Amino acid sequence: MKLEESKSLVEQALGEGLEPLQILNQAMIPALQIVGEKFRKDEIFLPEVMLSARAFKSAFDLLKPRLLEGEYQPRAKVVIGTVFGDVHDIGKNIVCALLEGNGYQVIDLGVNVSAEKFISALRTEQAEILGMSTLLTTTMPEMARVIQALEKEGLRDKVKVIVGGAPVTREYAQQIGADGYGEDAQQGVEIINQWIEK
């Protein structure tokens, strides 16, 4: 869906008196879930997912101020970023859009994020979840360094850690002590949903 079209549909729905939470829960989130499912089944590809994520974000940005005025409470706070040494962010950006669509407050630290910056954001935001991404095998050890830093700072038992990215495997995630591994953006969000619903 085109960016402007998604925004105008949200504006139209608001103009017709629909509640922001209703628009989010009954239209936007289900649409994003369909996109995730189609991507998983290879019915659509990364460019379509990215366009959908951008369309969602532009529409969500319209809703966000109104959601915050009302009863809206994020399900949890998620600090997310691409690890130090890596500047790739496509996958991370898709995860951020899906997380926001599933009702999470996302603190996106961007790319090339040091362990210190992750720790600082987790403390400041008092976030329950940390998501780390990388596209380079050379920066995978940074994920382990961040988890070690969490342990050193006494935060490890307060924060669930999920990792992902092209070179990352479930075995590697277990090896470095992460709580979860997302093979793709949709799976990552589903794992976080399971943690929160427990």
Sequence and secondary structure as in RCSB ss.txt:
>XXXX:A:sequence
MKLEESKSLVEQALGEGLEPLQILNQAMIPALQIVGEKFRKDEIFLPEVMLSARAFKSAFDLLKPRLLEGEYQPR
AKVVIGTVFGDVHDIGKNIVCALLEGNGYQVIDLGVNVSAEKFISALRTEQAEILGMSTLLTTTMPEMARVIQAL
EKEGLRDKVKVIVGGAPVTREYAQQIGADGYGEDAQQGVEIINQWIEK
>XXXX:A:secstr
  HHHHHHHHHHHHHTT  HHHHIIIIIHHHHHHHHHHHHTTSS HHHHHHHHHHHHHHHHHHHHHHHHTT   S
 EEEEEEBTT    HHHHHHHHHHHHTT EEEE  SSB HHHHHHHHHHHT SEEEEE S GGGHHHHHHHHHHH
HHTT GGG EEEEESTT  HHHHHHHT SEEESSHHHHHHHHHHHHH 
